[in-house]
Amino acid sequence: MFAVLGSAHYYIWLRFVHAPHLPPPWNVIATVVIIALVPSLPAAAIFTRTLSRERAHAITAVAYMWFGIATYLLLAAALTDVARVFHVGARVAALAGIIGVALTITYGLLNVRRGPRVVRVRVPLAKLPAAANGYTIVQLTDVHVGPSLGRAFVEHVVEQVQALSPDLIVITGDLIDGNLSVLAEHVEPLRELHARDGVYAVTGNHEYYWNADAWIAHLGSLGLRFLRNERVHIAAGFELAGTDDSSAAGMAPGHGEDIPRALAGRDPELPVVLLAHHPSSIGRAAAAGVDLQLAGHTHGGQLLPLGWLARLFEPRVAGLARFGAAWLYVSEGTGFWGPPLRIGTTQEITLITLTRTLAS
């Protein structure tokens, strides 16, 4: 990790300090700052685990923000090399790169400040009964309540969701990002989530970083029902199933994805909607006869072009896609992780409408 971080920061230093011959004392200041920030992200992740939310935020805000800035400084550094091929001076190229990064980061901050927007998606399910045509599901995912996002954000999300009056509310993992003792008051507004057919949730990988069993019990007391490799019948005319996160088996005893168990005893005449955090579960879900999987995890990449890299690991990074007879919808996430930036992606509250045909 430090080899990668060190190399990346050295490249940034070469292109924005050394190559343009930054004059003193700025060259010394920039060098010291870059060296000091090399371990900031792993150090923040390690040393803030036992701190209060307020103290953790003061540290992670710097580390996460620098992660976002450094991502675009790396891209800009690569572009300065391209510019040099066309005989653009190192100082001019570096200045243009810094201006481009500043504008990009400003846009990303403003995009997050807008908060989540409602994304409307229609999904046709061939086996959906006529009585369920037009059924609405609100999906929340990757809220990441933690050092950066707290009670005020959760209250705003709850207000937006309740204004949609959905038939069902589902949360597909990574709801929290911290200890229960620190964040209990910040998730309290989730108690106000209500839908005719209930509020259901599954775990994501981040729940397992912070004692998943304790969080499942507490969130259950707020009215969220976790589907742990199980299913429920929705009276409108479909089966709702949910699985533990696919990475859970190696992190918590008694946890782990088990799609066959989740679908055991299902009515084969009715469609199945599966809640599973990772999009990569779709292969197993489709093979098991799932009609629609709702997932998150990717954040859509959060920072363009990281979504391009995510495509190396996930079958879908964002949006609706068909995998055989099954549909997969991947939300870009309701909150964010790390830097408070959204570039090329959005925070979303997804309103899914189930239909019998594409035109209905």
C-alpha positions as CSV (number, residue, x, y, z in Angstrom):
1,M,0.0,0.0,0.0
2,F,2.7,2.5,1.0
3,A,4.7,1.6,-2.2
4,V,1.6,2.5,-4.3
5,L,0.9,5.7,-2.3
6,G,4.5,6.7,-2.3
7,S,4.9,6.3,-6.0
8,A,1.7,8.2,-6.7
9,H,2.8,11.1,-4.5
10,Y,6.2,11.1,-6.0
11,Y,4.7,11.4,-9.5
12,I,2.6,14.4,-8.3
13,W,5.7,16.0,-6.8
14,L,7.6,15.5,-10.0
15,R,5.0,17.1,-12.2
16,F,3.8,20.0,-10.0
17,V,6.9,20.8,-7.9
18,H,10.0,19.6,-9.6
19,A,9.3,19.9,-13.3
20,P,7.9,23.5,-13.2
21,H,10.8,24.6,-10.9
22,L,8.5,25.9,-8.2
23,P,10.4,28.8,-6.6
24,P,11.4,28.9,-2.9
25,P,9.9,28.7,-0.3
26,W,6.9,27.2,-2.1
27,N,8.9,24.3,-3.4
28,V,10.0,23.3,0.2
29,I,6.4,23.8,1.6
30,A,4.8,21.8,-1.2
31,T,7.4,19.0,-0.8
32,V,6.8,18.8,3.0
33,V,3.1,18.8,2.6
34,I,3.1,16.1,-0.1
35,I,5.4,13.8,2.0
36,A,3.2,14.4,5.1
37,L,0.1,13.4,3.2
38,V,1.4,10.1,1.8
39,P,0.1,8.0,4.8
40,S,-2.9,10.1,5.6
41,L,-5.6,7.8,4.2
42,P,-4.5,4.5,5.9
43,A,-3.5,6.4,9.1
44,A,-7.0,8.0,9.3
45,A,-8.7,4.7,8.8
46,I,-6.7,3.0,11.5
47,F,-6.4,5.7,14.2
48,T,-9.9,7.1,14.2
49,R,-11.7,3.9,15.0
50,T,-11.8,4.6,18.7
51,L,-12.3,8.4,18.5
52,S,-15.6,10.3,18.9
53,R,-17.4,11.2,15.7
54,E,-16.3,14.8,16.0
55,R,-12.7,14.0,16.5
56,A,-12.7,11.4,13.8
57,H,-14.3,13.9,11.4
58,A,-11.6,16.4,11.9
59,I,-9.0,13.8,10.9
60,T,-10.8,12.0,8.1
61,A,-12.0,15.3,6.5
62,V,-8.3,16.1,5.7
63,A,-7.4,12.5,4.7
64,Y,-10.5,11.9,2.5
65,M,-10.3,15.3,0.9
66,W,-6.7,14.8,0.0
67,F,-7.6,11.4,-1.5
68,G,-10.0,13.1,-3.8
69,I,-7.6,15.9,-4.7
70,A,-4.7,13.5,-5.2
71,T,-6.8,11.3,-7.6
72,Y,-7.3,14.3,-9.9
73,L,-3.7,15.5,-9.5
74,L,-2.6,12.1,-10.7
75,L,-4.8,12.5,-13.8
76,A,-3.6,16.0,-14.3
77,A,0.0,14.9,-14.0
78,A,-0.5,12.4,-16.7
79,L,-2.0,15.1,-18.9
80,T,1.1,17.3,-18.4
81,D,3.2,14.5,-19.9
82,V,0.9,14.5,-22.9
83,A,1.1,18.3,-23.1
84,R,4.9,18.1,-23.2
85,V,4.7,16.0,-26.3
86,F,3.2,19.0,-28.0
87,H,6.0,21.2,-26.6
88,V,3.9,22.9,-23.9
89,G,6.2,24.2,-21.2
90,A,6.3,22.3,-17.8
91,R,5.2,25.4,-15.9
92,V,2.3,26.2,-18.2
93,A,1.2,22.6,-18.1
94,A,1.4,22.4,-14.3
95,L,-0.6,25.6,-13.9
96,A,-3.3,24.4,-16.3
97,G,-3.4,21.1,-14.4
98,I,-3.8,22.8,-11.0
99,I,-6.6,25.1,-12.4
100,G,-8.3,22.0,-13.9
101,V,-8.1,20.1,-10.6
102,A,-9.4,23.1,-8.6
103,L,-12.4,23.5,-10.9
104,T,-13.1,19.7,-10.8
105,I,-13.0,19.6,-7.0
106,T,-15.3,22.6,-6.7
107,Y,-17.8,21.0,-9.0
108,G,-17.6,17.8,-7.0
109,L,-18.2,19.6,-3.7
110,L,-21.2,21.5,-5.1
111,N,-22.6,18.3,-6.5
112,V,-22.6,16.7,-3.1
113,R,-24.0,19.8,-1.5
114,R,-27.2,19.3,-3.6
115,G,-27.9,16.1,-1.8
116,P,-29.6,13.0,-3.2
117,R,-31.9,13.2,-6.1
118,V,-34.8,10.9,-7.0
119,V,-34.0,8.5,-9.8
120,R,-37.1,6.9,-11.3
121,V,-36.7,3.4,-12.9
122,R,-39.3,1.1,-14.4
123,V,-38.6,-2.6,-14.4
124,P,-40.8,-5.0,-16.4
125,L,-41.4,-8.4,-14.7
126,A,-43.1,-11.0,-16.9
127,K,-44.6,-12.9,-13.9
128,L,-45.9,-9.9,-12.1
129,P,-49.6,-10.2,-11.3
130,A,-51.9,-7.5,-12.8
131,A,-52.8,-6.3,-9.4
132,A,-49.1,-5.5,-8.7
133,N,-48.6,-3.5,-11.9
134,G,-47.3,-0.1,-10.9
135,Y,-46.0,-1.3,-7.5
136,T,-43.3,1.1,-6.1
137,I,-40.2,0.4,-4.2
138,V,-37.8,3.0,-2.8
139,Q,-34.2,1.7,-2.7
140,L,-31.6,3.3,-0.4
141,T,-28.0,2.1,-0.4
142,D,-24.5,3.1,0.6
143,V,-25.7,5.9,2.9
144,H,-22.5,5.6,4.9
145,V,-23.7,7.3,8.1
146,G,-20.4,8.1,9.8
147,P,-17.8,10.8,10.3
148,S,-19.0,12.8,7.2
149,L,-22.7,12.2,7.1
150,G,-24.9,12.3,10.3
151,R,-28.3,12.9,11.7
152,A,-29.2,16.0,9.5
153,F,-28.5,14.0,6.3
154,V,-30.5,11.0,7.5
155,E,-33.4,13.3,8.4
156,H,-33.3,14.8,4.9
157,V,-33.3,11.4,3.3
158,V,-36.2,10.2,5.4
159,E,-38.2,13.2,4.4
160,Q,-37.5,12.7,0.7
161,V,-38.5,9.0,0.9
162,Q,-41.7,9.6,2.8
163,A,-42.7,12.3,0.3
164,L,-42.7,9.5,-2.4
165,S,-45.2,7.4,-0.5
166,P,-43.7,4.1,-1.7
167,D,-45.4,0.7,-1.3
168,L,-42.1,-0.8,0.0
169,I,-38.7,0.6,1.2
170,V,-35.5,-1.4,0.9
171,I,-31.9,-0.7,2.0
172,T,-29.2,-2.7,0.2
173,G,-26.3,-2.4,2.5
174,D,-23.5,0.0,3.8
175,L,-26.0,2.0,5.7
176,I,-23.4,2.8,8.4
177,D,-19.7,3.5,8.7
178,G,-18.8,3.6,12.4
179,N,-19.4,2.2,15.9
180,L,-23.0,1.9,17.2
181,S,-22.1,3.7,20.4
182,V,-21.0,6.7,18.3
183,L,-23.7,6.7,15.6
184,A,-26.9,5.5,17.5
185,E,-28.3,9.1,17.7
186,H,-27.5,9.7,14.0
187,V,-29.5,6.8,12.7
188,E,-32.5,7.5,15.0
189,P,-34.5,9.3,12.2
190,L,-34.7,6.0,10.4
191,R,-37.4,5.2,12.9
192,E,-39.7,7.5,10.8
193,L,-39.4,5.4,7.6
194,H,-42.7,3.8,6.9
195,A,-44.2,2.0,3.9
196,R,-47.4,0.0,3.5
197,D,-45.5,-3.3,3.1
198,G,-42.6,-2.5,5.4
199,V,-38.9,-1.5,5.5
200,Y,-36.4,-4.2,4.7
201,A,-32.6,-4.3,4.6
202,V,-29.6,-6.4,4.0
203,T,-26.0,-6.0,5.1
204,G,-23.2,-4.6,3.0
205,N,-19.5,-5.0,3.5
206,H,-19.2,-1.9,5.8
207,E,-21.6,-3.3,8.4
208,Y,-19.0,-6.0,9.0
209,Y,-16.2,-3.5,9.8
210,W,-18.3,-2.3,12.8
211,N,-19.9,-5.3,14.5
212,A,-22.7,-6.3,12.2
213,D,-24.7,-8.3,14.8
214,A,-24.9,-5.2,17.1
215,W,-26.0,-3.0,14.2
216,I,-28.6,-5.5,12.9
217,A,-30.2,-5.7,16.4
218,H,-30.2,-1.9,16.8
219,L,-31.5,-1.1,13.4
220,G,-34.2,-3.8,13.9
221,S,-35.4,-1.8,17.0
222,L,-35.9,1.2,14.7
223,G,-38.2,-0.8,12.4
224,L,-35.8,-2.2,9.8
225,R,-36.2,-5.9,9.1
226,F,-33.0,-7.5,7.9
227,L,-33.4,-10.4,5.5
228,R,-30.5,-12.7,6.2
229,N,-30.7,-15.3,3.5
230,E,-34.5,-15.4,3.8
231,R,-37.5,-14.3,1.9
232,V,-41.0,-12.8,2.7
233,H,-44.1,-12.9,0.6
234,I,-45.3,-9.5,-0.4
235,A,-49.1,-9.5,-0.6
236,A,-49.2,-7.5,-3.8
237,G,-47.9,-10.4,-5.7
238,F,-44.1,-11.1,-5.5
239,E,-41.4,-12.6,-3.3
240,L,-38.9,-10.4,-1.6
241,A,-35.6,-12.1,-0.7
242,G,-32.4,-10.8,0.9
243,T,-28.9,-12.2,1.5
244,D,-25.9,-11.4,3.7
245,D,-23.2,-9.5,1.9
246,S,-21.1,-11.8,-0.3
247,S,-17.9,-11.0,1.6
248,A,-19.5,-11.6,5.0
249,A,-18.4,-15.3,5.5
250,G,-14.8,-14.3,6.0
251,M,-15.6,-11.5,8.5
252,A,-18.3,-12.7,10.9
253,P,-19.2,-16.2,12.2
254,G,-22.6,-17.3,11.0
255,H,-22.8,-14.8,8.2
256,G,-22.4,-15.2,4.5
257,E,-24.4,-15.1,1.2
258,D,-26.7,-18.1,0.7
259,I,-29.0,-17.5,-2.3
260,P,-30.5,-21.0,-2.4
261,R,-31.5,-20.7,1.3
262,A,-33.0,-17.3,0.7
263,L,-35.2,-18.6,-2.1
264,A,-36.2,-21.9,-0.4
265,G,-39.9,-22.5,-0.6
266,R,-40.6,-19.7,-3.0
267,D,-43.7,-19.7,-5.1
268,P,-42.4,-20.4,-8.7
269,E,-45.4,-18.6,-10.2
270,L,-44.4,-15.3,-8.7
271,P,-41.4,-13.1,-9.5
272,V,-38.6,-12.7,-7.0
273,V,-36.9,-9.4,-6.1
274,L,-33.6,-10.0,-4.4
275,L,-31.7,-7.6,-2.2
276,A,-27.9,-8.2,-2.4
277,H,-25.3,-5.6,-1.8
278,H,-22.7,-6.6,-4.4
279,P,-23.7,-6.5,-8.1
280,S,-21.4,-9.5,-8.6
281,S,-24.1,-11.7,-7.0
282,I,-26.2,-11.4,-10.2
283,G,-24.6,-14.5,-11.8
284,R,-25.7,-16.7,-8.9
285,A,-29.0,-14.9,-8.6
286,A,-29.9,-15.4,-12.2
287,A,-29.0,-19.0,-12.1
288,A,-31.3,-19.4,-9.1
289,G,-34.3,-17.9,-11.0
290,V,-34.3,-14.4,-9.5
291,D,-36.2,-11.9,-11.6
292,L,-34.7,-8.7,-10.3
293,Q,-31.7,-8.0,-8.1
294,L,-31.3,-4.6,-6.4
295,A,-27.7,-3.8,-5.5
296,G,-25.3,-0.9,-4.6
297,H,-21.7,-1.0,-3.5
298,T,-20.1,0.7,-6.5
299,H,-21.2,4.3,-5.9
300,G,-21.2,4.4,-9.7
301,G,-17.4,4.9,-9.2
302,Q,-18.2,8.1,-7.2
303,L,-15.2,9.9,-8.9
304,L,-15.0,9.7,-12.6
305,P,-13.0,7.8,-14.0
306,L,-12.9,5.3,-11.0
307,G,-16.1,3.8,-12.3
308,W,-14.1,2.5,-15.3
309,L,-11.9,0.6,-13.0
310,A,-14.9,-0.8,-11.1
311,R,-16.0,-2.4,-14.3
312,L,-13.0,-4.8,-14.0
313,F,-14.6,-6.2,-10.8
314,E,-18.3,-5.8,-11.2
315,P,-20.7,-6.8,-14.0
316,R,-22.5,-3.5,-13.7
317,V,-21.4,-0.2,-12.1
318,A,-24.7,1.7,-12.3
319,G,-28.1,1.5,-13.8
320,L,-30.4,-1.2,-15.1
321,A,-29.1,-4.2,-17.2
322,R,-30.3,-7.6,-18.2
323,F,-28.5,-10.8,-17.3
324,G,-30.2,-13.7,-19.0
325,A,-33.7,-13.7,-17.7
326,A,-32.9,-11.5,-14.7
327,W,-32.7,-7.8,-14.3
328,L,-30.0,-6.1,-12.2
329,Y,-30.3,-2.5,-10.9
330,V,-27.2,-0.9,-9.4
331,S,-27.8,2.3,-7.5
332,E,-25.0,4.9,-7.4
333,G,-25.6,5.3,-3.7
334,T,-27.6,7.6,-1.4
335,G,-24.5,9.0,0.4
336,F,-20.8,8.8,-0.3
337,W,-17.7,7.3,1.1
338,G,-14.4,9.1,1.7
339,P,-14.1,12.5,0.1
340,P,-17.3,14.6,0.0
341,L,-17.2,14.6,-3.8
342,R,-19.4,13.4,-6.6
343,I,-17.8,13.8,-10.1
344,G,-19.6,12.2,-13.0
345,T,-22.0,10.4,-10.6
346,T,-24.9,11.5,-8.3
347,Q,-26.3,10.6,-4.9
348,E,-29.6,8.9,-5.5
349,I,-32.8,7.7,-3.9
350,T,-34.2,5.2,-6.3
351,L,-37.9,4.9,-7.0
352,I,-38.5,1.6,-8.7
353,T,-41.8,0.9,-10.4
354,L,-42.6,-2.7,-11.2
355,T,-44.6,-3.2,-14.4
356,R,-45.9,-6.1,-16.4
357,T,-44.6,-4.7,-19.7
358,L,-42.1,-2.0,-20.9
359,A,-44.9,0.2,-22.1
360,S,-47.2,-0.1,-19.0
